[in-house]
Amino acid sequence: MKKIGILHGMERTFPEAFVERVNQKTGGRNLVAEPVSIEAVVQGAASGYAVIIDRISQDVPFYRAYLKNAALSGTAVINNPFWWSADEKFFNNALATKVGVPVPNTVILPSRERPDDTSDASFKNLKMMPWEEIFQYIGFPAFMKPHAGGGWKNVYKVHNPDELFASYAETGQLVMLLQEAIDFDAYYRCYCIGGKYVRIMPYEPRNPHHLRYAADFGHDEKLLGTIHDYVLRLNKALGYDFNTVEFAVRNGVPIAIDFCNPAPDADVNSVGAENFEWVVETAATYAIERAEAYQENKLNLTWGSLIRVGAMNQSMGSLLKGDVEGGEKSAKAPKPSVAEPVEIAEAKAPKVAKPKAALAKAPKAVKAAQSEAVATEKPKKKTKK
């Protein structure tokens, strides 16, 4: 019997609902889902899982090593642990420029403090930063954030050079991005699963945590179509099976803000019952697809078009055209699912309203979670490491 595992930490609502949904869909016949169980990890030994969904290895290096070993023995790991280890936000932005997706003006800054075991002599190739040129390119206000990382840690909004240098002095050995702040008219957060299933959700990042999915920017079909196209371009190039992409819309143009989220938030208390139902159902469907497609003695991993272009020594123009396989036509992606604004019972209520239709289909784990209060933490603009 094939097994689908989910590797997670403190997270509860999504992993429990995912396992329950897969087992409901398969009936436990020839395919079963469960939380991953790890004992001794022996080099080159199989994990026993056809598929593993990874929700935690970004925080636990031991798990990342375990997943690479499992992948080498054929497990389809979602997301590819080799690529996830190599990826970071500045590279994401650079790649976006090659696939035709608009992104904010962005530069990378060297760490304010020297890395351990280095000296002045280690930086003979590094010249002084041309700050005035950088300021003209980025403008103010601007955001400064780590080039690799997430969760709004060590994120600063700066309004002038003095604020920038004061914040920069707090960043220690972190390598930082300096990025243009987008004054947006609308904002969307999009799930992408399997490089084909897309959920477009109106999202207001300036709202308290429990009200962010209550946004309503209307339905501009042309704009939503462009967003759908950009989501697919980015995820196919990166090779992520499970990711979110965020867009700030300025003057009708969707600008990709954040798209390096290989373990995106999927908690019912933050995304709302209807979005939660979509992500549980779609993740379960896709995991089953991958398990059924599993082949022994193969690397059952997803590799993005960037890697394939390199491996086949193709022109980088192939990325923009999307024709990496040399003329083969890929299956047409399903139409995107567009979320309605999450309804809130009261403006000040700390709980997400419970849409009856979604809850009627929700697994037990979801229903239990709905009784818990929703956290109302705000983004941390300044957090010292």
N, C-alpha and C positions, 0 to 999 in steps of 0.2 A: 504494500500500500504506500502510495506517495504521501509525503507530508509537506504542508506549508507551515512555516514558523514565523512568528513575529517577535523581534528582539526589541525590548523597550525597558524604560526605567520607571520613574514615578507616574508616568502617564497611565491612565486607566480607561477612560471612556472609549477612545478609539480602538485600542488593542482588544479589549473585551468584546466590543461590538463586532469588530472585524472577524475574530475567531468564530463567534456565534453565527455570523452571516455566511461565512464560507461553509461551515458545517450544515447550515440550513439548506444551502444551495446544492451541496453534493450529497446530502443524506448520509455522509460517512461511508459512502461506497467508493472504494479505490482511491479516495483522496480525503484527507482529514487535516484540519488546522489546529494549531496549539501554540502557546507561548514557547519560544525556543528554550531548550534545556541544555546547559553546557556543563560538562565534567572535564575530564582530561582532554587537552587539545594536542594531538600528536601530528607532527609534520606530515603533510601529504595524505592524512586520513580523511575519509568522507565524513560529512556532518550528519548524514541521515535525512537531510531535508532537500526536497526538489526545489523549493523556493523559500527564501527568507526575506521578509520586509524589515529593513533596518530603521529604527527610530531613535537610536541612542549612541551609535559608535562615534559620533562627533565629539562626545564628552568622555568616552571610555576607550583609551587606546588599546586595551586588551581585547575589547570586542572588535575593533577594526582589524587587528591581526587575525582574530578568529575567522572573520568574514572573508578575508583574503585567502586564507587556507581553505575555507569551505568552497569558495568560488573556483579555486584551482582544481578541486575535485568534482566540479560540475554543478554546484548549487547556483541557481539563478538568484543573485542577491539584488534586491531593489532598495537602494540604488547601487550601481557598480562601485565597489569600495576602492578600486584602483583609481578611477577617475575622481571620485569624491575626495580622495587624499590629495590629488594634484590640483584641484580647482580652488579658486578664490575670487573675490568680488572684482578686483581690478581687472583680472584676466577676463571675467565675464563681460565687463563693459567693453574691453578691447575687441572681444569676439563679436559683440553686438554690432560694432561698426562694420564688420566684415560680412554680416548677413542682412544688412539693410534695416536694422531696427534702431530708431532714435534713442539716444541715452543722454543724460546730462553731461556737460563739460566736466571732465574729471582728470586729476593728476594724482600721482602717488608721491608720498613724501618719505624720506628716510627716517628711521627711528630717531627720536629726540636724544636718546641716550645710546651709547655704543652697546652692541650685543656683548654678552660675556665672552671673555677670552679674546677680545680684539683690542686694538690700540689705534692711535691716530694713523699709524703706518698702514693699517688695514684698508684705509679709505683713500689711497693715493689717486684712484680713478674718479672720485666723486668731487665735483666742483661745487662752489657755493650756489645755492638755489637762486634763480633769478626771480625774486619775490614779486617785483613790480609786473613782470610779464605774466606771472601766474595769477596775480590779482586781476589783471585786465582780462585774462582768459576765463576765469571762474566767476568773478563778480561777487558782490555781497548783497544779501546774506548768503552764507554757504554752510554746508555740512562737512564736518570732519569726523571720520569714523575709521575703524580698523579695516585694513584691506582684506582680512580674513576673519570671519566671526559673524555674530548675529545677536538677536535678542535685545537690541538697543543698548548693548553694553559699550561704554566708552564712546558714546556719540555726542557730539557737540554741535550746536548751532551758533555760528559766529557772525557778527554783523560788521566787523571792521578788522584791520590788521592787528590792533592791540588785543582784541578778544581772541583772535586766532593764535597769537604768540603765547598768550597767557594759558590758553587751553592746551596748546602744543606742549608746553612745559610740563603738563601733568601726565603725558602719555607714556613716559618711560621708554621701554624698548619696543613698543608697538609700532609697526609700520602702518602709516595712516593714509587714507584717501582724503583729498580735498575735492568737494563736489559742488557744483552749481545747485542752488536751491530752486526748485521749480514752483512758481506761483500757479497753482493748478485750479482749473474750473470743475474738474470731476476726477474721481480716483477709483480704480478698480483693482481688486485682488483676484487672481485666477488660479484655480487648481489645474494642473495638467497631469494626467495619469496615462502611462503607456505611450506617450508621445502622440496621442490621438484623442483622448477624452478630455474635454475642456469644460470647466465651470467658471463663468464670468460673474463675479460678485461685486456689486457696488460697495465701496468701503470708504470710511472717513477716518483717516489715521489721527486726526486732531481731536476726535471725540474720546470720552472715557472708554476704557477697554470694552465694557459691556454694551456700548452703543455704536461701535464702529461699523457693524454690519446693518445698522438701521438707516444707512444712507440711501438717498434716492436721487439719481441724476438723470432720470428719464431713459428712454430707449431709442437711441440713435442707431438704426440698423447698420448704416455705413461704418460708423465708429466701432461698433461691436464686431463687425466683420474684420476690420483692420486689426483690432486687438486679438481676435482669434488667430489670424494669420501670424502675427508677431509672436504669440505664445508658442505656436507650433514651430516656427523658425528657430526660436531660441532653444527649445527643448530638444529638437532633433539635432541641432548642432552640438549641444552639450551632452546629449545622450542620457538625460535623466528620465527615469521611469515614473518618478513621483516628485513633484516640485510645485512651487507657486511662483507666479510672476506678478509684480505690482506695476501699475501704470498710473502716472500722473498726466492728466490731459490738459494741455495748455493750447489755447486757440484752436481746438479741434484736433490737435496732434497728440496721440498717445506716446508718452516717453517712458521707457522701461526704467524703473527706479531700483528694483530689487528682484533678482531672479536666481539667487544662489541659496535656495531653501530646500535642500534634499530631505529634511525631516520637518515638513511644515506643520504649523499648528492645525490640529484636527479635533480639538476638544469641543464637545457639544456645548459647553457652557460659554464658549467664546464665539464659535462660528454659527450657532443657532441650529435648531432641530432640522430644518430643511436642507441646509448646506451639509450638515453632518450626515443626514440620510444619503445624500448624493455621494459623499466621499467614501462612506462605508460600503455602499452598494458597488460603486465603481472600482474601488480598490479590491474588493472581494472578487468581482468579475475578472479583473485583470490578473490577479494572482492565480486564479484557476486557469486562465488562458496560458500563463507561463508554465504552470505545472503540467498541463496537457501537452505543451510543446517541448517539454524537457527531453534532452537526448543524452544518453550516457557517453562518457569519454569526450565530452565537448565542453568548452567554456560557454555556458548558457547565460552570457552577460550581454547587456546592451552597450554598444559602443557608438558614440555620437558621430555625426557626419564629419566633424573636424578630424577625428582620429582616422576615419576611413579615407578621407582625402589625403592625409599624410601617408598612410600605409600603401595607397595605390599611386602615390606620386602624382596626384592630379593638381590642376590649377586651383588656386584659392577661389577663383571665380565660380567653381562648382558649388561652393557653399551658398553663394548668393542665388544661383539658379535652382538650388535644391536637387540637382541631378548628379548625385554622387556615384550612383551605381552604374553610370554609363548608359543611360537610356531606359533602364527598367522603370516601370511605373509602379509606384507604391500605392497601396490601398488608400482610397479616399477617406479622409478623416470624417467621423460623424459630425453632425451639426453641433455647435456648442450649446451647453445648457446655460441659460441666463437666469441668475437668481433674482427673486423679488427682494425688496428691502425686508430685513428681519423686523417683525412687529414687536414693539415693546409695550408691555401692559401699562406702565406709567413712566413718565419721563425720567423720574428719579429712581425707579425701581432697579435693584441690583440683579434682577433675574431676567433671562430671556423669555419672552412669551412662548407658549407652547402651541404651535400650529397643530390642529387636530389631525389633519390628514397625514402629516409627517409622523406624529406620535403613534398613530394607529398602526403604522408599519414598523415602528422602531423596535429593536430588540430589547430584551430585558435590561441589558447594561445601560441603554440610553434612558429608559424610563426611570431607573434608579438614580441616575446622575442628575435628572431634572429637578430632584428635590434639594440639590445642593446649591448654595449661594454662588453667584458668579464673582470672580475676583475683579476688583475695580482698579488695579494698579495702572499708573500712567507711564508713558515712555520715559526712560531715564535719560535726560539730556546730558547729565554729567555724572559719571560714575568712576571713581578712582579704582584702579586695579589693586 
